Amino acid sequence: MKKILIPLLIVLVLALIGGMVYLFMNLQEQKQVNRDMQELAELDKQEMENEYERFALQYSEMKTQINNDSIVEQLTQEQMKTQKLLEELKKVKADDAREITRLKKELATVRAVLRSYIIQVDSLNRLNESLKQENTRVNAELDKRNTQIAGLSSEKASLSEKVAIAAQLDATNIQMILLDKKDKAMKKPKLKDTKKIQVNFTITKNVTASNGNRTIYVRIQNPGGNTLGGGGTFPYENRNLECSMKKTIEYTGEEVNMATYWNVTQMLEAGQYRVSIFADGNMIGSRTFIFE
């Protein structure tokens, strides 16, 4: 009886050790992802601080360009608001997602207001050559700031690529197929005979992505850069883009093969077509095709 139990105990111990090693490796990997995400959050926060500082500086410079007391007062108020938001941002921790999101939305508002004042001030002073020279000096300072921000953006992009592996969907094997009036792929594709465009692609397996319904947007751009529309619009980088097709799927983390179709409603021109796939506010795949 003991001779039988000993091998069983050995197997059990080895299995437990193997399980502990597997859990340890997963834990280390998750810690690395968390560290990358924390560093990315810090870079994002620093980039926002630089933008707030840049906007405050631009308000200050604009006040030197005009003699209108009313507008100067308005610019002063907006500058104080920008500086106040900057101070709030400096006190916020990078991992405070709610506050960072709020201040990011405030930054977008500040940017829009600043743009409107730039247009107004420029309109009032476009005939004043001395102020044009002052604008040149301001632009030089802004370029210096933009260079600093570009450096942070480059470092952030490198970290984003690591974090994206654990969180973002990916579309591969993108194909653009021209169909005839019988919905069959043409052996020798001819744009003039095309009645429907079929776009195939694969959403790759990603066990770390959250499960649930996902709407996938497909955007086809013709050689002129115009979108073959008809699929509605979707949000992307603080604006709405037109799409050609869209399809909702239930994503479970496993690989999904997809096919979408666009009915030809306009003359197709020869040249390069770009197919871009979007999901969750990200472009997850893109490929170009050339048709004669």
Legacy VTK file of the C-alpha trace (Angstrom):
# vtk DataFile Version 3.0
C-alpha trace
ASCII
DATASET POLYDATA
POINTS 292 float
0.000 0.000 0.000
2.829 2.372 0.884
4.616 1.571 -2.360
1.544 2.743 -4.232
1.098 5.935 -2.197
4.682 7.157 -2.571
4.564 7.589 -6.404
1.158 9.248 -6.091
2.529 11.711 -3.542
5.512 12.449 -5.781
3.233 13.159 -8.745
1.017 15.379 -6.561
4.005 17.352 -5.253
5.399 17.825 -8.770
1.993 19.000 -9.980
1.753 21.510 -7.117
5.260 22.788 -7.832
4.438 23.140 -11.531
1.258 25.043 -10.696
3.133 27.387 -8.364
5.770 28.092 -11.029
3.042 28.831 -13.595
1.235 31.190 -11.213
4.507 32.916 -10.315
5.352 33.538 -13.986
1.852 34.915 -14.678
2.117 37.180 -11.647
5.478 38.552 -12.815
4.092 39.189 -16.283
1.074 41.022 -14.857
3.331 43.121 -12.637
5.368 44.143 -15.688
2.201 45.137 -17.572
1.053 47.163 -14.541
4.434 48.910 -14.379
4.261 49.734 -18.081
0.711 51.087 -17.667
1.789 53.215 -14.672
4.716 54.656 -16.635
2.412 55.334 -19.554
-0.009 57.156 -17.250
2.839 59.301 -15.910
3.913 60.240 -19.442
0.321 61.047 -20.380
0.004 63.317 -17.331
3.321 65.056 -18.126
2.210 65.616 -21.698
-1.032 67.202 -20.470
0.947 69.479 -18.104
3.141 70.631 -20.996
0.058 71.432 -23.080
-1.520 73.437 -20.260
1.761 75.363 -19.835
1.945 75.956 -23.581
-1.632 77.295 -23.695
-1.029 79.597 -20.705
2.080 80.961 -22.448
0.123 81.582 -25.632
-2.547 83.532 -23.733
0.230 85.676 -22.252
1.770 86.322 -25.656
-1.581 87.188 -27.252
-2.191 89.880 -24.618
0.929 91.690 -25.864
-0.437 91.765 -29.410
-3.631 93.785 -28.893
-4.756 97.078 -27.335
-8.376 96.100 -26.766
-8.908 96.199 -22.971
-12.049 94.065 -23.124
-10.343 91.255 -25.005
-7.255 91.532 -22.795
-9.496 91.003 -19.755
-11.113 87.961 -21.381
-7.704 86.521 -22.214
-6.555 87.122 -18.644
-9.552 85.222 -17.291
-8.940 82.299 -19.653
-5.236 82.301 -18.761
-6.038 82.186 -15.037
-8.481 79.324 -15.648
-5.805 77.446 -17.608
-3.224 77.963 -14.865
-5.713 76.827 -12.230
-6.397 73.617 -14.172
-2.636 73.107 -14.499
-2.224 73.375 -10.718
-5.055 70.885 -10.224
-3.379 68.492 -12.664
-0.035 68.723 -10.873
-1.709 67.647 -7.615
-3.511 64.686 -9.189
-1.920 61.255 -9.141
-1.332 59.713 -12.560
-3.420 56.643 -11.665
-6.485 58.711 -10.670
-8.370 57.843 -13.859
-11.494 59.872 -13.031
-9.612 63.142 -12.418
-7.245 62.615 -15.356
-10.243 62.045 -17.658
-11.955 65.195 -16.332
-8.837 67.333 -16.803
-8.299 65.864 -20.278
-11.822 66.987 -21.241
-11.079 70.417 -19.725
-7.891 70.526 -21.824
-9.918 69.927 -24.994
-12.206 72.825 -24.021
-9.236 75.103 -23.322
-7.779 74.176 -26.700
-11.038 75.045 -28.498
-11.430 78.377 -26.652
-7.815 79.265 -27.330
-8.272 78.536 -31.017
-11.263 80.892 -31.193
-9.245 83.695 -29.561
-6.336 83.113 -31.935
-8.691 83.598 -34.888
-10.225 86.719 -33.306
-6.911 88.335 -32.449
-5.442 87.512 -35.831
-8.452 89.093 -37.533
-8.030 92.314 -35.515
-4.308 92.596 -36.220
-3.725 91.062 -39.659
-2.702 94.493 -41.084
-0.154 95.177 -38.326
3.306 94.074 -39.474
4.936 94.522 -36.077
2.507 92.043 -34.542
3.315 89.543 -37.292
6.932 89.657 -36.147
5.795 89.068 -32.579
3.776 86.069 -33.761
6.940 84.664 -35.321
8.689 84.842 -31.956
5.718 83.189 -30.225
5.621 80.425 -32.821
9.303 79.770 -32.270
8.651 79.323 -28.557
5.684 77.074 -29.294
7.800 74.980 -31.655
10.276 74.501 -28.827
7.457 73.329 -26.560
6.086 71.069 -29.295
9.509 69.481 -29.709
9.543 68.651 -25.990
6.036 67.200 -26.198
6.976 65.205 -29.316
9.785 63.607 -27.330
7.350 62.542 -24.632
4.879 61.323 -27.251
7.543 59.134 -28.826
8.383 57.568 -25.474
4.690 57.180 -24.705
4.056 55.494 -28.061
6.746 52.930 -27.277
5.077 52.046 -23.974
1.622 52.127 -25.564
2.690 49.395 -27.942
3.537 47.119 -24.973
0.325 47.858 -23.086
-1.792 47.461 -26.249
-0.775 43.791 -26.454
-2.677 43.140 -23.229
-5.738 45.290 -23.969
-6.396 46.080 -27.648
-7.914 43.997 -30.426
-5.934 43.344 -33.583
-7.204 42.789 -37.147
-5.055 40.722 -39.518
-5.345 38.933 -42.876
-7.237 41.887 -44.373
-8.541 41.170 -47.870
-10.466 43.362 -50.335
-12.312 41.284 -52.959
-14.289 42.616 -55.942
-17.565 40.746 -56.620
-19.592 40.652 -59.817
-23.371 40.855 -60.190
-23.636 37.198 -59.081
-21.743 37.968 -55.864
-18.788 35.926 -57.105
-15.151 36.945 -56.848
-13.769 37.894 -60.237
-10.692 35.980 -61.417
-9.496 39.116 -63.179
-10.965 41.993 -61.113
-12.410 44.819 -63.181
-13.630 47.915 -61.402
-16.260 48.669 -64.048
-17.857 45.226 -63.550
-17.775 45.367 -59.750
-21.190 45.320 -58.047
-20.095 44.649 -54.492
-16.892 44.871 -52.430
-16.158 42.167 -49.856
-13.708 42.871 -47.026
-12.490 39.864 -45.044
-10.297 39.978 -41.939
-9.527 38.130 -38.720
-9.861 39.480 -35.176
-6.991 37.704 -33.452
-7.164 35.799 -30.188
-6.574 37.958 -27.093
-7.417 36.342 -23.774
-6.598 39.543 -21.841
-9.180 41.658 -23.708
-12.559 42.113 -22.053
-15.398 39.976 -23.394
-18.708 41.299 -24.697
-20.319 42.895 -27.727
-17.965 44.850 -29.966
-18.893 46.939 -32.992
-16.310 46.658 -35.746
-16.140 49.517 -38.268
-14.675 49.105 -41.768
-13.552 52.173 -43.722
-12.644 52.015 -47.425
-10.966 55.073 -48.970
-10.658 55.473 -52.732
-7.530 56.790 -54.556
-8.754 60.329 -53.990
-8.849 59.805 -50.225
-12.658 59.888 -50.058
-14.565 57.322 -47.991
-16.933 54.897 -49.677
-19.765 55.798 -47.313
-23.023 54.243 -46.308
-22.157 52.684 -42.950
-22.783 55.738 -40.791
-20.191 57.349 -38.520
-18.145 56.384 -35.475
-16.047 58.294 -32.895
-12.285 58.399 -33.333
-9.804 60.794 -31.704
-12.356 63.450 -30.640
-14.145 63.488 -34.006
-16.590 61.413 -36.020
-15.382 59.480 -39.056
-17.509 58.059 -41.859
-17.363 54.301 -42.345
-18.283 52.004 -45.216
-19.603 49.052 -43.172
-20.019 48.017 -39.556
-20.784 44.775 -37.787
-21.431 43.884 -34.145
-19.968 40.674 -32.747
-19.813 38.992 -29.359
-16.107 38.777 -28.578
-14.996 36.016 -26.206
-11.257 36.369 -26.524
-11.015 33.764 -29.265
-10.118 34.324 -32.928
-13.001 35.587 -35.102
-13.103 35.501 -38.912
-15.263 38.279 -40.359
-16.661 39.268 -43.753
-18.345 42.599 -44.549
-19.909 43.844 -47.791
-20.310 47.227 -49.508
-22.733 47.667 -52.397
-21.225 49.749 -55.186
-23.157 53.024 -55.426
-20.652 55.129 -57.362
-18.066 54.874 -60.120
-14.905 53.167 -58.865
-11.672 54.755 -60.047
-8.393 52.936 -60.678
-5.596 53.332 -58.170
-4.810 52.648 -54.532
-7.566 51.835 -52.022
-7.014 51.782 -48.256
-9.005 49.520 -45.939
-8.913 50.459 -42.235
-10.517 48.509 -39.376
-11.612 50.247 -36.153
-12.892 49.005 -32.771
-13.176 50.523 -29.292
-11.968 53.908 -30.551
-8.756 52.423 -32.004
-7.569 51.597 -35.512
-6.785 47.882 -35.179
-5.686 47.119 -38.731
-5.040 48.696 -42.125
-3.966 47.598 -45.585
-3.781 49.104 -49.087
-4.820 47.506 -52.379
-4.160 48.600 -55.958
-6.725 47.983 -58.705
-6.203 48.798 -62.364
LINES 1 293
292 0 1 2 3 4 5 6 7 8 9 10 11 12 13 14 15 16 17 18 19 20 21 22 23 24 25 26 27 28 29 30 31 32 33 34 35 36 37 38 39 40 41 42 43 44 45 46 47 48 49 50 51 52 53 54 55 56 57 58 59 60 61 62 63 64 65 66 67 68 69 70 71 72 73 74 75 76 77 78 79 80 81 82 83 84 85 86 87 88 89 90 91 92 93 94 95 96 97 98 99 100 101 102 103 104 105 106 107 108 109 110 111 112 113 114 115 116 117 118 119 120 121 122 123 124 125 126 127 128 129 130 131 132 133 134 135 136 137 138 139 140 141 142 143 144 145 146 147 148 149 150 151 152 153 154 155 156 157 158 159 160 161 162 163 164 165 166 167 168 169 170 171 172 173 174 175 176 177 178 179 180 181 182 183 184 185 186 187 188 189 190 191 192 193 194 195 196 197 198 199 200 201 202 203 204 205 206 207 208 209 210 211 212 213 214 215 216 217 218 219 220 221 222 223 224 225 226 227 228 229 230 231 232 233 234 235 236 237 238 239 240 241 242 243 244 245 246 247 248 249 250 251 252 253 254 255 256 257 258 259 260 261 262 263 264 265 266 267 268 269 270 271 272 273 274 275 276 277 278 279 280 281 282 283 284 285 286 287 288 289 290 291
